[in-house]
Amino acid sequence: MVLSKKDMTCLLVVGAAILANGCTTFNRSAAKSDELVESGAPVVIQVGHDRPEMSPHERTFWLQQRQGKGVVGKMNGSLATGEAEATVGFAKAKLAQHPGDAQALTMLVSALLLERNYELANYYAGMLEQVQSGSPVALNAKGLARAMAPASRPADYAQAAVYFQQAMDADQRQVAPGLNLGYLQLDLGNATAAAATFKAVGSRCHACIAALLGEGIALSRSRQFPAAAQAFNQILIQRPNHAVALYNLALVYKNGYNNKAKAESYLVAVLRESRTQDRALKDRAQLVLRQLKGEATGSERTEIAADEAADNHDANTLMTGAKDEDEDQQ
């Protein structure tokens, strides 16, 4: 499962039934230097009914489910291991035998979201709502379909936010719609609202890394640097070598406190983290480090300045529906 700023997808499971899938950011421009979200993450699941948590699950567990005899286990396992196409096949086979089966429709919608096939996921979400009114999976899918449509406009983003909120309200165990809502709010330029949303998600998943990362980014954007640093440090308590948290802490000390020495120490830690395979993250860390040391070239300084200006422009465009939107942002 890949988590990135441009396209982040989370697989969320409660018990054996998948409740939601997809926490995708909505900015269609290229990923920028700021606030990079983790890539190459393990399968992420939400476990438990009374105590839902976000945590990486051993892949071997899902592989065993995938190899089992029961179609439900096969659907769960194939989806959790990223085999969306196989999940679609299993779900459709079950629906052929049991038309309108809510669990199969839930799996099908989730798999289609994993494939980024938002339009078709939205179609089956409508079918799911017919047999399971107020399904948070269906609402989450409708939100993603509305926000990710090629011709989405501010009104679509606003409606998507409504769907995500409804999905959260439908089940207090829901985490994915909250992550979707938080990142949508960030892309719309409302960092304060996003911070509150991620904090609410964190209360549901017991301060899981996904929520803390979003909250830290939102707090940093709203210039609440002490609180942002606290969120990123909470991640490091759970995972001391979390490269994205280290990188974002470097930005906090660079932009919030003008503490170059502290910022450099975190950037060096990112570059030394051997388990991080995200080349883009390390390249950005190296670039910021060169900037702090006064070694950045003119073109590199221009690139950093352009990234910062693009953040503000994108937010204003999405909020106002300005006519100068780039096609790749639509």
N, C-alpha and C positions, 0 to 999 in steps of 0.2 A: 504494500500500500504506500503511496507516495503522498507526502505532505509538502506542498510548496505554496508560496504566496500567490502564484498565478492560478494554481488549480489544486486545491487541497481536498482530498476525499477521505472521509473516515467511515469505517465500518463499525456500526454500533449494534451490539447484540445484548439482549436481556434474556437470561436463561438460555433456552434453545431457540427462541423465536426472535428473528431480526425485527427490530422496531423502526429503525431509521438508517438511512445511508446517505452520505453526501454532505460534506461541509466545505463548500467550494467558494473561494473568493471570486469577486465579480469584475475586477478590473481587467480589461482585455489588453491593456498595454503591456509592454515587456516588463518583467520583474525588475525592480529597482534595487539600489544598494541598501536602502533602509529596511529594517524590520523584516529580514528574511525569515521565513518559516521553514521548519525542518523538512528535508527531503530524505528519501531512503528509510523512512520509519518502518518499524514492524507493523504487522496487523494490529489494529487498535480495536478493542471491543469494550462494550459496556456490560458488566456482569452483575448479577444479583438483582433481586426485586426490592428488598428492603434497604439495601446498601449498594446502590449502583456506583461503579467506579470505572474510570477509564484506565486501561492498563494493557501493555503488550501481552498477547497470549502466545504460548508456544505454538509454533507452526505445526509441529508434529501432531498436536492434538487434533487440529483441523484436518490434517492429512488422513488421520485415522478415521475421522468422521466421513471424509470424502470416499474412503474405500469401503465403508460399511454397506449393508444391504438395504437399509431403509432409505426411501427417497428423501425424507425430511433431513436426515443426516447428510445425505449427499448434497442437498441444496445448501445447507449450512456450511459444510466443509468447502465446497467449491467456491462459494461466495467469499468466505473468509480467506481463502488462499488466492483470491484474485482471479479465479476462473469464471468470470462473469458469463461468458458464452455458454459454458457448461451449465451454469445455474439457470439460465434462460431455458435451455433444453429440458432440464429436470422439471422446472416449474410448469412449462407448457405441457409436458407429458402428464403431470398430475392434474392439470386443469382439463385435459382431454378426458380424463376418467371422472373428475369431480369438478364440473363447471362451477365457477363462482367460489371456489375454495379460497377463503381469506388468507390462509397461510401461504398458499402457492402464489397468490396475487401479490402478497407482501414481498416474497422472495423475488418475484419477477420485476416488480417496480424497483427494488433495491439493486438488482443486477443491471438493469437498464441505466440506472443512475451511475453505477460504477463504470459503465461503458460510455458515459457522457451522452447517452441518447435521451435527452431530456424531453423531447417531444413525444416519443413513444411511451416513456415512463409516465408522462402526464396523462396519456390516453388510458393506460391501465390503472393509474391512480383514480380516474373517474369510475372505473369498474369496481375498484376496491371500496370506494366510498359507498357504492350501492349496496354492498353486503356488510360493510363495517363503517357506519356513519361516524364522521369525526376522526377517522384513522390518522394518527400523527404521521405515519409513513406517507399517506396520500397527500396530506397538507404540505409536508416537507418537499415532496416531489413537485407539487404544483408551484411552490415557491421557487424552486430551482428552475423549472421550466419557464416561469415568467421572467426571472432575472437573467437567464442565460440565452434567451431568444436573440437571434441575430439583430433584430430591430428594436431591442428593448430601449425604453425611454424612462424618464423619471417616474412617470405614473406606474410603469411596470415594476420598478424597484420598490415603490411604495406599497404596491399590492403584494409583492413577494415578501416584504417585511411583515405584512399582516398575516400571511400564511405561516411564516416561520413562528411568529408569536402564538398563533392559534395552535400550532403543533406542540409548542412548549407547554401551553396551558392545558392541552388535552391530556397530558400525562407528565407528572412531575419527575418521571425518570428520564425524560427526553433530554439529550445532550446535543445531538447533531443539529437540530434546528436552531438551537441557541448559538452554536458556533457559526452557522450560516448567517444568522441575524447579526451577530457581532461583526463579522467581516464585511457584511453588506453595509452596516452603519459606518465602518471605517472607510470604505470606498466612497461613501456618500459624504465624507468629511465630518461626520459627527462622532468624534473620538470620545467625547464625554459619555454619550449614550452607549457606545460600544464597550467602554470600560465597565459600565454598570451591567450590561448584558453578560459579558464574560465573567464578571464576579458572581452573577446569579448562576451561571453554568457551573462555576467552580464549587458552589455550595451543593450542587447536585452530584458532582463527580468527585467530591472530597479533594478539592484542590489538585485536580489532575493537570498534567503538563499542558495538554491542549488548551485548557481554559486559562491557565496561568500565563502562557505565552501570548494569547490574545489580549489578556488584561494588561500585561506589561507593555505591549506594543501600543495599545490604546492610551494608557497613562503617559507613555513617553511622548506620543503625538500631542497630547493635551498639556504637555510640559509639567506634569506632576512627577518629577524625576525621582524624588525619594520613594514614592509608592511604586513607581515602575521598577526601580532597583530592587525593592523588596520582593516583587513578583518574580523577577528573574532569579534572584537568590534562592527563592523557594524551589525553583526548578533544580537549581544546582544542589540543593540538599537531597533531592530525590535522585538526581543523576549528575554527579560532580563534573563530568566532562561534556555536558550538553553544549555542543558547539554553537547552536543558535542562541541560547541564553547568554553564553559568553560574548558572542558578537554584539548582541543587543545591549548588554551591560557596558561594553566598550562605547557604544553610541551614547548611552546615558551619561557616562563620565566625560565624553568628548563634548557633547552638545549641552548637557545640563550643568556640568560643574567646571568645564574647561580644565579638567584634570588629565593632562596628556599622559603622564606617567602611568596612571591607573588604566586609562583607555588602552595604552600600548600593551600593558601586561595581559589584558584580556584578549587582545587581538593576537598576540604571540601564542597564547594558549589555544586559540582556534587553529592557528597554523600548525601547531605541534600535535593536535589531536589526530592520531593516526586512524581512528575508527571512522572519522568523518570522510565520506567519499564525495560529498557535495563540492564539486570543483568551483561552481559559481560562488558559493559561500566563501571559500578560501581565497578566491580571486578578489572578492570585494573586501575581505579582511586585509589582504595584502595592499590593496589600493588605499584604503583608509589609513593603514599604518604608514605608507609612504607619504601620505598627505600630512600626517601628524609630525613626521620627521623632516618635513620640508623637502622631500625628494620627489614629489609628484610632478610630472611634466605638465606643460600648459594644457595639453589635450585632456589629461587625466583630471586636472582641476575643473576644466570646463564640463567634463562628464559628470562629476560629482555635483556641480552647481545645477546642471540641467536636470539631474535626478530630483533635487530638492524642489526646483521650480515646477517640475512635472507633477509632483505630489499635490501641490496647491492647485494647479490648473485642472487636474483631473477631478478633484473634489468639487470645484466651482462648476465645472461643466455638467457633472452628474446632478448637481443640485438645481441648476438653473435651466438645464436643457439648452444651453447656448448652441448657436448654429455652427460654431466652428469646431464641433466634435470631429475627431479623427475617425475614419471608418473602422479602424481596428479597436476602437473603444465602444463601438455600438453593439 
